[in-house]
Amino acid sequence: MTLTTIQWRPSDELTTVARFPTQRLRRLRRSENLRRLVRETTLSVDDFIYPLFVAHGHEVRDEISSMPGNYHWSVDRLAGEGEALSVLGIPAVMLFGLPAHKDEWGSEDYADDGIVQQATRALKQAVPDLIVVTDVCMCEYTSHGHCGIVRDGEVQNDETLAYYQRVAVSHAAAGADIVAPSGMMDGQVAAIRAALDANGFPQTPILAYAAKFASSFYGPFREAADSPPQFGDRQPYQMDPANGREALREVESDIAEGADIVMIKPALAYLDIIRQTRDRYDVPIAAYNVSGEYAMVKAAGRNGWIDEQKVTLELLTSIKRAGADMILSYHAKEVARWLRAA
């Protein structure tokens, strides 16, 4: 048997090699299975809440022009969509309603036969295990498009809280699993918690839009929900995008008031806020991958400027890596299909 003799390198080359560290991080990147074994953050269909827009009418399935792949649904078609989401493994939806009539008080928002109340009953009947989260706000329902009661051109914080209480209780009575106040009124979580408890819904969790910024990324949503303000803007009650420390104060306040889950919105421009919230508070964190973030990826993908699938997965993974436990995203259905095919 012939033995192979290893030829040692000259000493000067050995000296050069020895300058490298013995810890070489590239060793664990050499194959896909190695990368899978050491992957720190994993994106799963279990992470997603899928937003749905519900409108009055029959046989409605109208694509939202600025949010391709997302639709306005009538209640009679909602059960089929809920069943499709369940088959994909998506655990939860967030409902937004388009009322038949808007008024100064947003009265359909808390009506027993309001559009979200109808949609909630339809989904819970068709797919009982699907978690239904309902948005508790007023902007879609008011004639002025603001998130609360307006007097003398100003949104009234404390007066609005009583309306939020009525909305949240009506949603819970219709079967909502979680209510999600998004109006950024001071004290909204405490008010809703008190109302739910007093009306027989002590087990209904609150997902609080704790740090919702006055962002420019909401444009497509305002088309989808027909909710732009008719005067002024929402900066007096939504957060200044420049303020990180204040965001943590908002989160802390909502936790103290009884929030079960806190949300950061938007997600991609506020990954630092998600990270700081994760580091400071041991509560479930949601992040909203909002309509403008979605629309930009879709537009670039359709123009061939990016690989849409790879970019989408990278962006959503960054939200999870920053510390979010759950992600509201208009990408959820297609991501569920991609993950299943992987």
N, C-alpha and C positions, 0 to 999 in steps of 0.2 A: 504494500500500500504506500502510495506516495503522499507525503504530507506537504501542505502548502505553507510556505514560509511567508510571514507577514513582513513586509518591508517597512521599517520605521522611517518617519520623516526626518530630515536633517534637523539638528537642534535649533537652528534659527527659525524654521517654520513652526516647530513645537512651541517656541517662545511666543510667536504671533498668535497661535491658536489659544494658548493659555490665557491670553488677555481677555477672551470672552468669558462671561459668567457661566457657571455650571448650570444655572437655571435658565433654560431657553424656552420661552413661552410659546414659540412656534411649534414645539413638539406635539402639542395637543390640538393643532389646527390642520393636521396633515390629511385627514379624511373626514367625510361627512359624519360617519358614526362616532369618531373621536369628538368632533365638534358637538354632536348631540349629547354625548356623555357629560361634557363639562359645561353645557349651556346653562347660564344662570337665570335667564328669564324666558318663560315659555308662554306663548300666546295660545289661548284655548277658546273654543266656542262658548265655554262656560263663563267667559269674562263679559259677555255682551248683553246690552239692553238695546233693543231696536226701536227707534222712534217711528210712530205711525200717525198719519194725519187723517182725520175722519170728518166727513162732510155729510150733509143731508142729501137725500135723493135716493135713486135706485139704480143699480147696475153701474155705479160710478167707479171707474178705475182710470183716473186721469194723471198722466205723468207730469211731474213738476218740472218745468222747463229748465230751471237753474240747478236742479238736483236730479240729473238723469238716473233712472233706476229706482226712484222713489215716487210715490203716488198719493193722490187723494183717494180715499176709499169711502164708499157708502157702507152703512152698517150691514146691509144684506150681503155684502161681499167680504166683510171683515172676517167671518168665521173661516172661510177658505184660506185667507192669508195667515190667520193664526195657526191653522193646522199645518200649513207649509213651513212656518217658522219652527213649530214643534218638531216636525220631521227632521229639520236641519239641526236640531239640538239647541237652538237659541232659547235660553231660559226665561227671558223677560222682554216686555215691550213697554214703551212710554207713549201714552196717548195725548195727542193734541187735537182739539176740536175747532171746527169752523162753524159758527152758529148760523141759524137761519135769519136771525135779526140781532143787530147791535143796538145797545142803548147806553145811556150815561152811567148806568149802574152795572152793566154786564149781567143782566138778570138770567140769561140762559145758562150762565156759568154754574149756578147753584140750583137750577130747576131739576126736579125729579126725572123729567123726560128730556133733559139736555142731551146734546150730541155725545158728550163723553160718557154720560151715565148710560145711554143706550148702548154705546160701543162696549163699555165695560161688561154689561150684562150679557151681550152677545158673545164676547170672547170667553167669559167664564163659563158660559153654558156649553160652548163648542169645545173648548180646550181648558178644562178645569185646572190642570197643572201649570199652565202658562201664567207666569207672574205678570200681573197688570199694575203698572205704575202710572199714576195720573198727575199731570202737571196742574198745580194749583196756582193760578194767576188770573189776571183779568184782561190782559192786553188784546187777546183775540176777540173778546166779547164786548168791549166798550166802544162806543162811537168815537171817542177821542184817541183810542189806541194806547193809552197809558195803563200801567199795571196796578192802578188803584183808583180810589175815588178822587175826583178833581174838584177843587173849589178855588175860585179866584186864580185860576191858572196854575195851581200847585197841587201835587199829589198829597193827600192827607194820610199820614202814616197810621195813626191810631184808629181812625174811622175805617180804614181799609181792612184792618185786622179782623173786624167783625164779619166782613164779607168773606175773607179767606176761611174763617171758621165754618161758615155755611157751605162753602164750596167743598172743603175737605170732608165734612160730615156727609154731604150728599154723595161724594165719590165713594166713601167707605160703605155707605148704605147700598150703593149699587154693586158692591163686590170688589172694589179696588183692594189689592193686596198691600200697596204702599202708596202714600200720598207724598207729593214732591213740591213744596212751595218754592216758587222761583222769583217772586216779586221784589225781593230785597228790601222788604219793610222791616224796620227794627222791631223785634219782639214777635215775629211771625211764627217761629217754631213753638214758643211757649204758648201762644194763643191757640194754635192748632192742637197742640198736645192736650191742653185743657178741654177743648171742645170735643175732641175724640173720646177722651176719658169720660166726660160727663154724658155722652150720648151712646155709650155702650160699645165703644170701639177701642178699648185700652190695649188690644194686641196689634193694632194697625201701626206699622212703623212709619217714621218720617224720614224721607231722603231730602235733606235740606240743600238747596242751592246756596251753600254757605259763602262762597267767594265767586260771585257772578260779576264779571267785569263789563264795563260799558265799551264793548268791543266793536270793531268794524268788520268782524268776521260773521256777523249774523245776517247779512243781507239776503241770501237765498231763503233762509227760514222765514223772514218777514213776508216774502212772496208766498211761501208755502202756507203760512198761517194767516195771511192777510192781516198783519198786525203792526204795520208801521205807525208810529205816533203821528197824530194829525197836527200837532204843534210842538215846538221845542224838541227835546230829546230826553233820554233816560239817565243822563249823567248825574242829576241830583239824587238818584237812589241806587243806581248800579255803581260798581267800584271804578275808581280811576286806575287805568292800566299801569300806571307808574308805581303803584303802592303795593309792595310786598308785605311789609310789616302789618299794615292795616288788614290785609287778607287773613293773616293768622289771627288777628283779633276777632274778625268775623267768624272764623271757624270755631274759635274758643267759645264765643258767645253762643253759637248754635248748639254746640255740645252741651254747654251748661243749661240751655233751655230744654234739652231732651231729644236732640236729633239722634237718630239711630245710625244714619249714614250721612256723610258730608260730601258735597260735590264742588269741584273746581270747574269753572266754565269761562272761556274755552280751555282746551287742553294743550295744544301744541305750542302756543305762544306763552304758556304759563306752566311749563314743566317744572320750573324752579319752585313754584308755589305748591305743586303736587309733592315734590320732594321734601320741601320744608314741613309740609303738613304731615307727611308720612314719618319723618324723623321725630316730630314733636308729639303726635297724638296717636294713641293706639285705638283707632276707630276705623271702620270700613270707609274707604275713600272711593268715590266715583269721579270720573272725569268725562266731560262732554266734548267729544270730537265733533265740533259744530259744523254747520252747513257750509260756511265759507271755506273751511279747511277741506271739506269733502269736495266741493265744487272745483277748487283749484287743482286737486289731484285728477279729477275726472277730465277737466279741460286739457291738462297737459298730456294725459294718457291718450285721449282721443286725437290729439294732434301729433302723436308719435314722439313727443319730446322726452318721455320717460317710460320705463317699464311699469305700468300702472300696478300690477300685482305686487311686484317686489317693493315698490315705493310705499304702497299702502301697508303691507305687512311690516316694513321697517318703521314707519311712523307709529303704527299702533303698538308695536313692541316698545318703542321709546316711551309711550304713555305708561305702559305696564312697568317698565324698568324704573321709571321715575317714582313709582309707588302706588299707582292706582290699582284697586282691587277689581273694579268693574269699569267698563267703558261704554258710554252711550255713543253709538256710531251708525251713520247711514251706510257704512260699508259692511255691516254685520252679516247680511245674507250672503254676499259674494265671498266674504272671508270664510264663513262657515263651509261653503262649497270648496274653496281652495284648501282649507285645512283637512277636509275629508278626503280630498284627492291626493294629498301629499303622502 
